Amino acid sequence: MTSKLFGTDGIRGLANEEPMTAATALKVALATGAHFRNGDHRHIAVIGKDTRLSGYMIEPALTAGLISVGIDVLLIGPLPTPAIAMLTRSMRADLGIMISASHNPYQDNGIKLFGPDGYKLSDAVEATIAAAVTADRMPDLAAPDRLGRARRLDDAPGRYIEFVKNTFPRGLRLDGLKVVVDCAHGAAYKVAPTVLWELGAEVVPIGVQPDGFNINKDSGAVHVEALTRQVVAHGADLGIALDGDADRVIVVDEHGAAIDGDQIMALVASSWAGSGRLRGGGLVATVMSNLGLERHLQALGLTLVRTKVGDRYVVEEMRRAGFNVGGEQSGHIILSDYTTTGDGLIAALQFLAVVIESGRRASEVARVFTPLPQILKSVRFGRNGKPPLEHDSVKATIADAERRLGARGRLVIRNSGTEPVIRVMAEGEDDAVVAGIVDEIAAAIRRVAG
């Protein structure tokens, strides 16, 4: 088992290798169930998953652990992560669990945990659960007559569909719009096309044939090339790309140009500010969001508050400071008037609402600001040996890059919280300088990482 069980988005790893084994999933369920067991009422846990083959291994292990500590389990099956957060609150459950590795390939899987309020767990609660798992402490098990029960919530997809539709402004419909939606062969493969169709759109669904192995493969929010081709080929008004668990979204306009999370947040925040709906005086994003977004908001008299990478850190800051719009450039958009976590489908509907109300094409409303040149590279490294960012040669390269960028740009270098990868991001006013800096730092990391 890895020394650090939780990353930036729950527990994640290669399926059937630690920590993503049935044995560890059982321990996680025991520890989590014991933590949230409070009182003599019948406790409930909601478990959902995406379409990965390994979900069939993790789901029963989690179920067995929860039942053994006296918690009833509602099995949801494949539904988006935000649906599990919503159902946890709707069912008055004590906790929610989503089995997913989000945008990663099928070989990976993960466990995301939600408290009874539908929010992801804090670092402190995760640390408590991790300590119990790694210490192999067996919690008090339920007596035979107090064991939990498991059953399937067959109408869960319909509940989520209605929930999402109710976030779309009343009086608006999608009649006359042709929309291509790429579900990445993931958790939203049924519900996303249904929502759009029921709101009146002509829907062209792609990425809706999951086989356990093709989730996120050349599709979805991380790989929008297939969506771009289909939007142009069908003469669609726009395209919507979700990732494997549908908590992030990237939009593609009628010309096939991608619209990232920064532009979506800017559009929604500007629209809501104009109608008096925006709370907090701006929005919350991470250190990865483009400097152009920050400058755009400043020109409108709005603020951009930055957090470290991870949508749950964005949510924590939104709750602390009273914001109702936040998210990540990668497409996690949190609209706290509706949700407790990123919801790609709800964010897409808010984008569509602005398009419809404006009477203009997606390309005409989506370019809210001009982004500064920004380049991001991911450098994979081995887990053995000294961490690359601790080498003097890498530190020197980074220091030189910061000096060259000065106040006219930004440099963000961080370890991924979900895989052995270092993200190198630079942005500034000169394309060539930014590209050169990223290449130099990436090369320095590769040299010491072997």
C-alpha positions as CSV (number, residue, x, y, z in Angstrom):
1,M,0.0,0.0,0.0
2,T,1.3,3.5,-0.8
3,S,2.4,5.6,2.1
4,K,0.0,8.4,1.1
5,L,-3.4,6.9,0.6
6,F,-5.3,10.0,-0.6
7,G,-4.3,12.2,-3.4
8,T,-5.9,15.5,-4.6
9,D,-9.1,13.6,-5.6
10,G,-9.6,10.6,-3.3
11,I,-7.7,7.4,-3.7
12,R,-6.4,6.4,-7.1
13,G,-4.1,3.9,-8.7
14,L,-3.7,1.0,-11.1
15,A,-6.5,-1.4,-10.8
16,N,-5.6,-4.6,-8.8
17,E,-2.4,-3.1,-7.6
18,E,-2.2,-1.2,-4.2
19,P,-4.0,0.8,-3.2
20,M,-6.6,-0.1,-5.8
21,T,-7.2,-3.7,-4.7
22,A,-10.3,-5.4,-3.3
23,A,-8.5,-5.9,0.0
24,T,-7.7,-2.2,0.4
25,A,-11.2,-1.2,-0.8
26,L,-12.6,-3.4,2.0
27,K,-10.4,-1.7,4.6
28,V,-11.4,1.7,3.3
29,A,-15.0,0.8,3.6
30,L,-14.5,-0.5,7.2
31,A,-12.6,2.6,8.2
32,T,-15.0,5.1,6.5
33,G,-18.1,3.3,7.7
34,A,-16.8,3.3,11.3
35,H,-15.9,7.0,11.0
36,F,-19.4,8.0,9.8
37,R,-21.3,5.7,12.1
38,N,-23.0,7.9,14.6
39,G,-26.0,7.0,16.6
40,D,-28.5,4.1,16.5
41,H,-30.3,5.0,13.3
42,R,-30.1,2.8,10.2
43,H,-27.0,4.2,8.4
44,I,-27.0,4.5,4.7
45,A,-24.2,4.7,2.1
46,V,-24.6,5.5,-1.6
47,I,-22.2,3.8,-4.0
48,G,-21.9,4.7,-7.7
49,K,-19.3,4.0,-10.3
50,D,-18.3,4.7,-13.9
51,T,-17.9,2.1,-16.6
52,R,-14.5,0.6,-15.9
53,L,-14.2,-3.2,-15.8
54,S,-12.5,-3.0,-12.3
55,G,-15.6,-1.3,-10.9
56,Y,-17.0,-4.8,-10.6
57,M,-14.1,-5.7,-8.3
58,I,-14.2,-2.6,-6.1
59,E,-17.9,-2.2,-5.7
60,P,-18.6,-5.5,-3.9
61,A,-15.5,-5.0,-1.7
62,L,-16.8,-1.6,-0.5
63,T,-20.3,-3.1,-0.1
64,A,-19.1,-5.9,2.1
65,G,-17.1,-3.6,4.3
66,L,-19.9,-1.2,4.9
67,I,-22.5,-4.0,5.5
68,S,-20.2,-5.6,8.1
69,V,-20.1,-2.4,10.2
70,G,-23.9,-2.1,10.0
71,I,-24.4,0.3,7.1
72,D,-27.1,-0.1,4.5
73,V,-25.9,0.3,0.9
74,L,-27.7,1.8,-2.0
75,L,-26.1,0.6,-5.3
76,I,-26.5,3.2,-8.0
77,G,-24.5,1.7,-10.9
78,P,-22.9,3.9,-13.6
79,L,-23.8,7.6,-13.0
80,P,-21.7,10.8,-12.9
81,T,-19.8,11.7,-9.7
82,P,-22.0,14.8,-9.1
83,A,-25.1,12.5,-9.2
84,I,-23.6,10.5,-6.3
85,A,-23.0,13.7,-4.4
86,M,-26.6,14.8,-5.1
87,L,-28.1,11.4,-4.2
88,T,-26.1,11.3,-0.9
89,R,-28.0,14.4,0.2
90,S,-31.3,13.5,-1.4
91,M,-31.4,10.1,0.3
92,R,-30.3,11.6,3.7
93,A,-27.3,9.1,3.5
94,D,-24.4,9.2,5.9
95,L,-21.8,9.0,3.2
96,G,-21.4,8.7,-0.6
97,I,-18.8,6.8,-2.6
98,M,-17.9,7.1,-6.3
99,I,-15.7,4.5,-7.9
100,S,-13.9,6.3,-10.7
101,A,-10.5,7.5,-11.9
102,S,-12.2,10.4,-13.6
103,H,-10.3,11.2,-16.9
104,N,-7.7,8.4,-16.5
105,P,-7.7,5.3,-18.8
106,Y,-9.5,2.1,-17.9
107,Q,-6.4,0.6,-16.3
108,D,-6.8,3.0,-13.3
109,N,-9.5,3.3,-10.8
110,G,-10.3,5.4,-7.8
111,I,-12.5,5.9,-4.8
112,K,-14.0,9.4,-4.1
113,L,-15.7,9.9,-0.7
114,F,-18.5,12.3,0.2
115,G,-19.9,13.3,3.5
116,P,-23.6,13.5,4.3
117,D,-23.7,17.1,3.1
118,G,-22.6,15.9,-0.4
119,Y,-19.1,17.6,-0.2
120,K,-15.8,15.8,-0.6
121,L,-14.0,15.1,2.7
122,S,-11.6,17.5,4.2
123,D,-7.9,16.7,4.5
124,A,-8.3,16.1,8.2
125,V,-11.1,13.5,7.7
126,E,-9.1,11.8,5.0
127,A,-6.1,11.6,7.3
128,T,-8.2,9.9,10.0
129,I,-9.5,7.3,7.6
130,A,-6.0,6.7,6.0
131,A,-4.5,6.2,9.5
132,A,-7.1,3.6,10.3
133,V,-6.5,1.8,7.0
134,T,-2.8,1.8,7.2
135,A,-2.8,0.7,10.8
136,D,-5.0,-2.2,9.9
137,R,-7.2,-1.4,12.9
138,M,-10.4,-3.5,12.8
139,P,-13.4,-1.4,13.8
140,D,-16.2,-2.8,15.9
141,L,-18.2,-5.0,13.6
142,A,-22.0,-5.2,13.7
143,A,-23.8,-7.9,15.5
144,P,-25.5,-10.5,13.2
145,D,-28.9,-8.8,13.6
146,R,-27.4,-5.3,12.9
147,L,-25.7,-6.1,9.6
148,G,-26.4,-3.7,6.8
149,R,-28.4,-4.5,3.7
150,A,-27.8,-3.7,0.1
151,R,-30.2,-2.9,-2.7
152,R,-30.2,-1.1,-6.0
153,L,-31.8,2.3,-6.5
154,D,-33.3,1.6,-9.9
155,D,-34.7,5.0,-10.5
156,A,-31.4,6.9,-9.7
157,P,-30.8,7.9,-13.4
158,G,-34.2,9.5,-13.6
159,R,-33.8,11.4,-10.4
160,Y,-30.5,12.8,-11.6
161,I,-31.9,13.7,-15.0
162,E,-34.7,15.7,-13.4
163,F,-32.3,17.4,-11.0
164,V,-30.1,18.6,-13.9
165,K,-33.0,19.8,-16.0
166,N,-34.2,21.9,-13.1
167,T,-31.0,23.9,-13.1
168,F,-31.8,25.1,-16.6
169,P,-33.6,28.5,-16.6
170,R,-37.4,28.1,-16.8
171,G,-38.9,29.4,-20.0
172,L,-35.8,28.4,-22.0
173,R,-35.5,25.3,-24.3
174,L,-32.9,24.0,-26.6
175,D,-35.2,23.7,-29.6
176,G,-33.5,24.3,-32.9
177,L,-30.0,23.5,-31.6
178,K,-28.0,20.6,-32.8
179,V,-25.6,19.4,-30.1
180,V,-23.0,16.7,-30.3
181,V,-22.3,15.2,-26.9
182,D,-19.2,13.1,-26.2
183,C,-19.7,11.0,-23.0
184,A,-16.2,9.4,-23.2
185,H,-17.8,5.9,-22.9
186,G,-18.2,6.8,-19.3
187,A,-20.7,7.4,-16.5
188,A,-22.9,9.9,-18.3
189,Y,-23.4,7.8,-21.4
190,K,-27.2,7.4,-20.9
191,V,-28.1,10.5,-18.8
192,A,-26.3,13.3,-20.8
193,P,-28.0,12.7,-24.2
194,T,-31.3,12.2,-22.4
195,V,-31.1,15.6,-20.6
196,L,-30.3,17.4,-23.8
197,W,-33.0,15.7,-25.8
198,E,-35.7,16.3,-23.2
199,L,-34.8,20.0,-23.2
200,G,-35.4,20.1,-27.0
201,A,-32.0,19.7,-28.6
202,E,-31.3,17.6,-31.6
203,V,-28.7,15.3,-30.1
204,V,-25.8,13.5,-31.8
205,P,-24.4,11.2,-29.1
206,I,-20.8,9.8,-29.3
207,G,-18.7,7.9,-26.8
208,V,-21.8,6.1,-25.6
209,Q,-20.8,2.5,-26.1
210,P,-18.8,1.5,-23.0
211,D,-17.2,-1.9,-22.9
212,G,-15.2,-1.7,-19.7
213,F,-12.0,-0.9,-21.5
214,N,-12.7,2.2,-23.7
215,I,-13.5,4.8,-21.1
216,N,-11.8,8.1,-22.0
217,K,-10.0,6.4,-24.9
218,D,-9.5,9.0,-27.6
219,S,-12.6,10.7,-26.4
220,G,-14.1,13.0,-23.8
221,A,-12.9,16.2,-22.2
222,V,-9.2,15.3,-22.4
223,H,-9.3,14.2,-26.1
224,V,-11.7,16.5,-27.9
225,E,-10.5,15.7,-31.4
226,A,-13.3,13.2,-32.1
227,L,-15.9,15.7,-30.9
228,T,-14.4,18.4,-33.1
229,R,-14.6,16.3,-36.2
230,Q,-18.3,15.3,-35.4
231,V,-19.4,18.9,-34.7
232,V,-18.0,20.0,-38.1
233,A,-19.2,16.9,-40.0
234,H,-22.8,17.3,-38.6
235,G,-22.9,21.1,-39.0
236,A,-23.8,21.2,-35.3
237,D,-24.2,24.4,-33.2
238,L,-21.7,23.2,-30.6
239,G,-20.3,20.1,-28.9
240,I,-20.1,19.1,-25.3
241,A,-17.2,16.8,-24.1
242,L,-17.5,15.2,-20.6
243,D,-14.9,13.0,-19.0
244,G,-15.2,9.5,-17.6
245,D,-17.2,10.5,-14.5
246,A,-18.7,13.6,-16.0
247,D,-17.5,16.1,-13.4
248,R,-15.7,18.1,-16.0
249,V,-16.6,19.6,-19.3
250,I,-15.0,21.2,-22.4
251,V,-17.2,22.9,-25.0
252,V,-16.5,23.0,-28.7
253,D,-18.0,25.8,-30.8
254,E,-19.6,25.4,-34.3
255,H,-16.2,25.7,-36.0
256,G,-14.6,23.0,-33.8
257,A,-12.6,25.3,-31.6
258,A,-12.3,24.1,-27.9
259,I,-13.6,26.3,-25.1
260,D,-11.9,25.5,-21.8
261,G,-13.0,25.8,-18.2
262,D,-11.5,29.3,-17.8
263,Q,-13.6,30.7,-20.7
264,I,-16.8,28.9,-19.4
265,M,-16.2,30.3,-15.9
266,A,-15.7,33.8,-17.3
267,L,-18.8,33.6,-19.4
268,V,-21.0,32.3,-16.5
269,A,-19.6,34.8,-14.0
270,S,-20.0,37.7,-16.4
271,S,-23.6,36.7,-17.1
272,W,-24.5,36.1,-13.5
273,A,-22.8,39.4,-12.5
274,G,-25.0,41.2,-15.0
275,S,-28.2,39.7,-13.6
276,G,-27.2,40.2,-10.0
277,R,-26.8,36.4,-9.3
278,L,-23.0,36.4,-8.8
279,R,-22.0,36.1,-5.2
280,G,-18.5,36.7,-3.7
281,G,-17.6,39.5,-6.1
282,G,-15.8,37.2,-8.6
283,L,-14.9,33.6,-8.8
284,V,-12.5,31.0,-7.4
285,A,-10.0,29.1,-9.6
286,T,-6.7,27.4,-9.2
287,V,-3.1,28.4,-9.8
288,M,-3.5,26.8,-13.3
289,S,-6.1,29.3,-14.6
290,N,-4.8,31.7,-17.2
291,L,-3.6,35.2,-16.3
292,G,-5.9,36.5,-19.0
293,L,-8.9,35.4,-16.9
294,E,-7.6,37.3,-13.9
295,R,-7.1,40.5,-16.0
296,H,-10.5,40.1,-17.6
297,L,-12.2,39.9,-14.2
298,Q,-10.3,42.8,-12.9
299,A,-11.5,45.0,-15.8
300,L,-15.0,44.1,-14.8
301,G,-14.4,45.0,-11.1
302,L,-14.4,41.3,-10.1
303,T,-11.9,39.3,-8.3
304,L,-10.1,36.0,-9.0
305,V,-9.2,34.0,-5.9
306,R,-6.7,31.2,-6.6
307,T,-6.3,27.9,-4.7
308,K,-4.0,24.9,-5.2
309,V,-5.0,22.4,-7.8
310,G,-8.0,20.2,-7.0
311,D,-11.6,21.0,-7.3
312,R,-12.3,20.3,-3.6
313,Y,-9.9,23.1,-2.7
314,V,-11.9,25.4,-4.9
315,V,-15.1,24.3,-3.2
316,E,-13.6,24.8,0.2
317,E,-12.7,28.4,-0.6
318,M,-16.0,29.0,-2.3
319,R,-17.8,27.9,0.9
320,R,-15.4,29.9,3.2
321,A,-15.7,33.2,1.3
322,G,-19.3,32.9,-0.1
323,F,-18.6,32.5,-3.9
324,N,-21.1,30.6,-6.1
325,V,-18.9,30.2,-9.2
326,G,-15.5,28.4,-9.3
327,G,-13.6,25.7,-11.0
328,E,-10.6,24.7,-13.0
329,Q,-9.2,25.4,-16.4
330,S,-9.5,21.6,-17.1
331,G,-13.3,21.9,-17.0
332,H,-14.3,21.2,-13.4
333,I,-16.9,23.9,-12.9
334,I,-18.6,24.3,-9.6
335,L,-21.9,26.3,-9.5
336,S,-22.8,26.1,-5.8
337,D,-26.3,27.4,-6.3
338,Y,-26.9,23.8,-7.7
339,T,-24.1,21.4,-6.8
340,T,-21.5,20.6,-4.1
341,T,-18.9,19.4,-6.6
342,G,-18.0,19.8,-10.3
343,D,-20.8,18.9,-12.7
344,G,-20.0,18.9,-16.4
345,L,-23.6,18.6,-17.6
346,I,-24.9,21.4,-15.4
347,A,-22.0,23.7,-16.4
348,A,-22.8,22.9,-20.1
349,L,-26.4,23.9,-19.6
350,Q,-25.4,27.2,-18.1
351,F,-23.2,27.8,-21.1
352,L,-26.1,26.9,-23.4
353,A,-28.4,29.3,-21.5
354,V,-26.1,32.2,-22.3
355,V,-26.0,31.2,-26.0
356,I,-29.7,31.0,-26.2
357,E,-30.4,34.2,-24.4
358,S,-27.9,36.1,-26.4
359,G,-29.2,34.8,-29.8
360,R,-25.7,34.4,-31.0
361,R,-23.5,31.5,-32.0
362,A,-21.3,29.7,-29.6
363,S,-18.1,31.1,-31.2
364,E,-19.4,34.7,-30.7
365,V,-20.1,34.4,-27.0
366,A,-17.4,31.9,-25.9
367,R,-14.2,34.0,-26.3
368,V,-14.8,36.1,-23.3
369,F,-11.1,37.0,-22.9
370,T,-7.9,36.7,-24.8
371,P,-5.7,34.2,-22.9
372,L,-2.0,34.7,-22.5
373,P,0.2,32.2,-24.2
374,Q,0.3,29.2,-21.8
375,I,2.0,25.9,-22.2
376,L,1.6,22.8,-19.9
377,K,3.8,19.7,-20.1
378,S,3.6,16.6,-18.0
379,V,6.8,14.8,-17.2
380,R,6.5,11.2,-15.9
381,F,9.1,9.9,-13.5
382,G,9.9,6.7,-11.6
383,R,8.8,6.4,-8.0
384,N,12.3,5.3,-6.8
385,G,15.1,7.7,-6.0
386,K,15.2,11.3,-5.0
387,P,12.2,13.4,-6.1
388,P,13.1,15.3,-9.3
389,L,12.1,18.7,-7.9
390,E,14.6,18.3,-5.0
391,H,17.6,18.2,-7.3
392,D,19.8,21.3,-7.4
393,S,20.0,21.3,-11.2
394,V,16.2,21.4,-11.5
395,K,16.0,24.1,-8.8
396,A,18.5,26.2,-10.7
397,T,16.6,25.8,-14.0
398,I,13.4,26.9,-12.3
399,A,15.0,29.9,-10.7
400,D,16.4,31.1,-14.0
401,A,12.9,30.7,-15.6
402,E,11.3,32.7,-12.9
403,R,13.8,35.5,-13.4
404,R,13.2,35.6,-17.2
405,L,9.4,35.7,-16.8
406,G,9.4,38.4,-14.1
407,A,6.2,40.1,-13.4
408,R,4.9,39.6,-16.9
409,G,4.2,35.9,-16.6
410,R,3.7,33.0,-14.2
411,L,5.4,29.6,-13.6
412,V,3.6,26.8,-11.8
413,I,5.4,23.5,-11.2
414,R,3.7,20.8,-9.2
415,N,3.6,17.1,-8.6
416,S,0.4,15.5,-9.7
417,G,-1.8,14.3,-6.9
418,T,-3.0,11.3,-8.8
419,E,0.0,9.8,-10.7
420,P,3.8,10.0,-10.8
421,V,3.9,13.0,-13.0
422,I,5.3,16.6,-12.7
423,R,3.2,19.3,-14.3
424,V,5.2,22.2,-15.8
425,M,3.1,25.2,-16.7
426,A,4.4,28.6,-17.9
427,E,2.6,31.6,-19.3
428,G,3.6,35.0,-20.4
429,E,3.3,37.6,-23.2
430,D,5.9,36.0,-25.5
431,D,5.1,32.6,-27.1
432,A,8.7,31.7,-27.8
433,V,9.9,32.5,-24.3
434,V,7.1,30.5,-22.7
435,A,7.8,27.5,-24.9
436,G,11.5,27.6,-24.3
437,I,11.1,27.8,-20.5
438,V,8.8,24.8,-20.4
439,D,11.1,22.7,-22.6
440,E,14.1,23.6,-20.5
441,I,12.5,22.7,-17.2
442,A,11.0,19.5,-18.6
443,A,14.4,18.5,-20.0
444,A,16.0,19.2,-16.6
445,I,13.5,17.0,-14.9
446,R,13.9,14.2,-17.4
447,R,17.7,14.2,-16.9
448,V,17.5,13.6,-13.2
449,A,14.5,11.3,-13.4
450,G,16.2,9.0,-15.9
